């Protein structure tokens, strides 16, 4: 099975999740400015909530995706206050005809004084468990 990981992280919170997922499924976590060039069974796509939505980099990445190269997308995200970016990201992906898994991973991220230390070790373990479960289901 081919797995790719792409993410956008301005503060480092989502990068921490991407790195935990990468270690769990033995793949490389790359930023969203790197396109998917090979056929990928599962794309783990990580975003954060900025101004109540997904970042422009994630939107541009999705716009450039080729549906023939991506079997399914598993979303993960961080946010200080708001819910995940899943609904917005999933809609953009589905509009392109790309399968989005209903299972997602989301946790709080540190922002200034809020949620200090998040994502923490428990969050990173949960993200890794999420990734192993998704990868196991897709085998």
N, C-alpha and C positions, 0 to 999 in steps of 0.2 A: 504494500500500500504506500502511495506517495502522499506525504503530508507537507504542507507549506504553512508558514506563520508570518503574518504581516500585521503591523501595528503602527499607531501614531501615539506619541506620548510627549507632551510638553513638559511635564513635571517629573517624569520618571516612574509614576505609579503604574501605568499600563505596561511599561517596559519590564517592570518587575514580574508582572503576570506572564508576559510573553516569554521571558527567560525561564520561568518555572515550567510553563507548558512545553517549551523547547526541550528542556532537560528530561521531562517525563516521557516524551514521544520520540526522542533522539532525532530532533530536527533543528534547523537553524532559524532563529527569530530574526526577521529582517524588517526594516521600516517600510512603510507604505509607499515610499517612492521607488521601490523595487517591484517591477511588474511580475506577474506570474507568467513564466515563459514555457513551462512544461505542463503536461497534463497532470493534474493534482486531484487525488481522490477526496481529500479533506483539506480545506483552507481554514485555519484558525485566524479570525480577523478581530483585532483588538482596537478599541477606541475608548475615548474618554468623553465626558460631557463638557462641552465648552459653549457658553452662552445658550444653554438649554438644548443643545443638539450635538451631533457628531461633527468632528472637525472637517474643514474643507479638504484636507489631505485625504481623509478617508472617503469623502464623497468623490474626489477625483480618482482615487484608486479604483473604486467601484465602477465609475464611468468607463474606465479603461479595461475592465475585466472582459475576457472572452468566455462566454458561457460554455463553450465547447472544451475549455481547459479546466473547468472546476466542477467536480462531482457534487460537493456539498460544502456549505460554509457553517462553521461553528463560531458563534460570536462570544467575545468576552470584553468586559469593560470595567472602568472605575469611574467614580464620581464622588464629590464631597457631599452633595446634598440631594441631587436629583436622581431619579431612577436611571436605569441603563439606557444606552442608545439603541437597544435591540429593535424596537419598533421602527425607528427611522431607518436604520441600516438594513433591516430585513425587507422593508418596502422597496428600497433602492435596488437591492439584489433581486428580489422577485420580479420587479419591473423589467429586469434584464433577462428573466427566465432562468435564474440561478436558484438551485435548491438551498433553502436555509433551514438548518435544524432547529427544532423548537426548543431544544435544550441549550441554555446559555449559562455563562458564568459572569457574575457581577459582584463587586465588593466596593466598599468605601475606599477612597484614596485621601491621603493627607493633602490639605490645602490650608496654607498658613497655620493657624493655631488649631484648626478643626481636624479631628481624627488623627492625632499625632501617632506616627509609626505605622500607619496603614498604607498599603496592605502589609499586614504582619505575617509572621511565620505560619499561623493557622490559615490565613487567606492564601498564601502561596502553596501550602499543602493541598488545600481544597481545589485550587486551580489545576494543580498537577493531577489530582484525582479525576477531575472533570475531563482533562485531556486524555488520560489513559482510558476512561470509560468510553469516550467518543471514538477513540482509535480502535478500541476493542470491539465496539458495535459495528464498525465499518469494515472489519476484516472479513 
